[in-house]
Structures are given as structure tokens and as C-alpha cells.
């Protein structure tokens, strides 16, 4: 049984295509989501359907897979049973790949004010808040309130934060140009806040500097060595490394500062006695199984898996994909009575795009930036989309965006879209 149809779960199922096994794939959503492009949905560049594909459609020709829509809430390892919110399922071998959720480091009350970006709903909510802010500013007569409406704060300088900041800058500078009569969208203030010494901390120093320069050319203010002390409706309190505080009036705050495991990881750890790290991820053995439970493997972002240097592997799609494929190989080897070798991650590189014709990348040991890195980013992400139809649609959308700067999916949905709504958005329902 596989819990979760993300990169790890889906690749494990597909790699077991010809194995003599019967697979049950359970997910609370009926689709596989290409999370690396979620920020483009959040900024109106792509529609949700462009980066998601129905799991049944992907696996329709794989006769040894049954896809079930259901929410896993608990486990009974002794009985080898997975507990759903409306039933239970038995398993012989269990692969758990349920992903992660945004971490607010104990400040959960910030979530309604600063949404993270992990789901389709997150992306459409962020899109709504971004474009409602511009609409509300068009009607606002108070200069100070208008300034707050046109101030956007992105918390977290990792790839997601950098990509969001770059896309937002292009929206303000190019996409919305000449569409408003009272305001100039290019006057929007974009602030990227990062607690560390620089953004994109996993990249080499020269690429970090180039990414910072690219953002600044787009009009983004990059504030490093700065953390968020408080978030209130309409303002953010920032704190520098020396303890100095400043209040920044801002109606739109977006969160990309960290992640933590879902409550399902806690349930699994409680039932199996597995160790968890500070982020709640389950510490696994070299063969991706839980200690003392060889029949349970934990994959993807919810696993704490150490690499060759002893450091935890990052929560990236390539890691989850390779773990899913390894799990499938390990199952086939166990069926033959063989002991699988330890998992070894092959690091092919990391990438981040800053905006039109600008990106940074480390691929196969090569450090790349600018247009070449951007083209490679486009090609690699395009080819990683699961279905050909999605690849074609995204390619057409990207070509249209490149030549026109027009983001065709900038729709305001999920609310009235009025002025009051932009000033204080309703809280989001909790996510399990």
C-alpha cells in the first residue's frame, strides 16, 4: 500500500508496474500536484489544471494499481492496517509519503495572515490576495492605506520565496502596466525577508549574489539577517540581527520560511516508536524503513534521510522521486529474497528562477546563471510534468507570457473581491 500520490508515492507505484504485486494507492486528493510550479498558479501565470493531473488518469493502464480516494488518519502496525476517516485497509508492505506543511515555528496564529504555499488552495488564495490588493488600492483614497495595500512581504529567502518575489515584481512592473487609472502598479513595494546572511542558502555564494542582484533590478528589497517578530492585520514587525525592530505596514504577507511534517507523521511515530527530528519528520534507516519495522518505509519530505555526508537530504522533488524508485527496487529485491542496498541519493543539482530570462542553477557541478540557466529551468520543469497534455499547455502559456508579459490566469476567486476583504482576509480552515 502507498499513502500519498506525490512525487515519491507516484514514482514508487509506476516503478512497480511489472512487479508481481497488487498496489493500493490512497490519497485524500484525486490528483498528483507538481508543487515546484505552484508559485506560478499563485501569481496567475498558470491555472491549477496545468500543474495537476488525475491519479486515475496517470495510472489507468497500470492494471496492478487501485487508486482510492480517502484520508488516512492513523495506523495499526501490529495488525498491519491503515485507518481511514471512514474505514480501514490492510497491507503487507506500507509506503508512507504524505508530505509536509508550512511551519510557523510555534506562531500558528500567523497562518491566516500569512498563507504558505503547499496546496492548490494555498496557491489560489495567494493569487486572490495579490490581485485583490491591487484592486483595493485602486479605490483607496488615503495615501498611507494605499501604500500598505501596495506593500507585499515575502517571508523566507529559499527558492519558493525568491520565485514568488520575482514573479510579483514582474506582475507589478509589466503585467498590470496601464491597466489601472488611479494607481501605478509599478510603485508596489516588494520586500523579501530572510533570517540568514543571504538568500538561497544552499547555492554557492556567487549565485546567491547574482540572484540578489536580479531581484534588486526588478525592484525587490532583499532584507537579510532579518526575522519576523510579529504579524498583525495590516502590518509586519521585523527584527534585525542586532535586535532592532521596525514596523512595516503591509496588507499582503506570504510565507515560505519553513516546513514541518503533517500530523500523520506524528501518528506513525507514536504507533511505531520511530524517532522524529525537530521538524517532525520521521528518522529512517538507510533502506528508508522505520527501525524495527522493515515492512514500513517512509518517503519524500516527511522522512529524515541522511545523505552521503551524514546531513539530512533536502525536501526536493528529485529526492522524493529517487526514493520512490528505490522503494520499488527494494520491494522487488525482497520478493526475490535479497537484501536491498542502502539508498544513495544522486544529486543532479538545484535550480531557482528569479524572473524572465533570469535564473541560477548548479547542474552536474556546473554553476550557471542568467538566460542559459533560465532556459534549462524551463526545459527541466516542463519535462518533469507527468502528462503530455500538461506539458503542451504549460509550454503555450509560458511562450505567451514571455512575449506579452500577460498572465492569463490572474483570476480573483474564492471571495467577494471587495475592498474590505483585502484589508483583513478570513482565516483559512485548518489542514490535516
Steps between C-alpha positions, in 0.01 A plus 500: 500500500612853421376799697537819296498564125778756494840461338614214725175303508424535130852405389497198730171381350618553143831323563308194622314475170634155414550369853284207620321717756161659548522869591248716679576872473306712749488879487257757637524678164421341166793665324878516490625856552821636349592715799809674351266703277245588766643851523399556136140419589530737796615780268256438216745354250339156490163348587472223762416242232828578323708355785271226628388171347241245620668201660255262333588647161874464561470139617208384285711256296675352803279205584668414831408838658174594667459869580283586799383843611525507877663674794738297715475604866682224690690171484491163673840345426427189710199417284668645188202727449462857383214689663297735280247757617231270364645151519823303495728316259745215551852487359799270469747779419430867575656804333409829670565818302256755640716811457536806722321824582619857571666555837441822691745401776240502773315808375204317348284811542697652210368247249176684410699822452793351308399195292760246397521331163453124507160432344282613211279676752803686638595612150155628407467676837835675449396594147176644636680707763755636252251623244242614756772722650549681169124531451452641851788746450328632186202603716691619807521877547723503810867507384629308803239227470565477127873463569429213740279332242782521246759357739567126470721311745638157416644320804774251416781528247507144372409407141124541558539844656739616229273374222195662657682833541622498140156415361332766715748759377421414138127526571541849646745625238370343181181295520280768659657794321240746364210294638421733792406868501552608861814308590825406330554130580875547444507699824424185697755429771629144509702385801669161527593418860766240580642423844830362368792700361380454142216358293517155337725364772554165330649665190866604458579856607547644146155377397343641816643840415375479142153403619496795739609736224232365264230556761622850575493586130133401503438735791494245783649610833700207640534517878738236634594443865141597573223295661130549559419592859126541456228497236182698557219586256648775287856497631813294552754556778853421383801439722861529384791291629595770751148497648373822343131494413309678226133503404418454132139575398405221258165344412642196319748265669605171340678225693778277366727485805482135596311172502407232749362149473125448489312360804506162324875478565433546871241223493737262324782581740277439802384165366845373400724670758692671220724796573409842358717803434430862598277546195296192591638288216552131566860384529540197274756226442736488198243283317231766568318279750412574861729336753346172611232524232655387170153477343445878541695745284476878529572702186522856382479817705364336815815285535826598667745322272873559535713540190855388431643779719273416792281807450122474448400504136302810394127489438527514123309324225812314369556350846140378521510363145819304561369369832180381335692314232740354757207375710363317197839337434528404867159331491592300189828393664322391815259293293807319361632444852776760462598776739481843334810722518480835683335788319745733328382836375648618174515877518446637150482861616273779617322781317302814566347750261487870583298626208495538125834381356656482848579193707781337696592133489759246603475208257746212479755715680457798266402838647264680263305824509304733274330400177670159462397394850149629436460297177626187677258566787212525251597181317559288811177606669303456181625144452430408863128565459328164507262523203577611144185712493628701798838548333337635186270735689779633722730551202235707322430703814870567558554607139202736525630643828851547363391707202215695660562503880128420525406253772175355371404319823487805728146438617363604839304205636394375841358827636313815423815677381396822678706764675427388853600146416848609394556675831423202717463160340297230675695225675570182306360170620761279670672241282558149616 
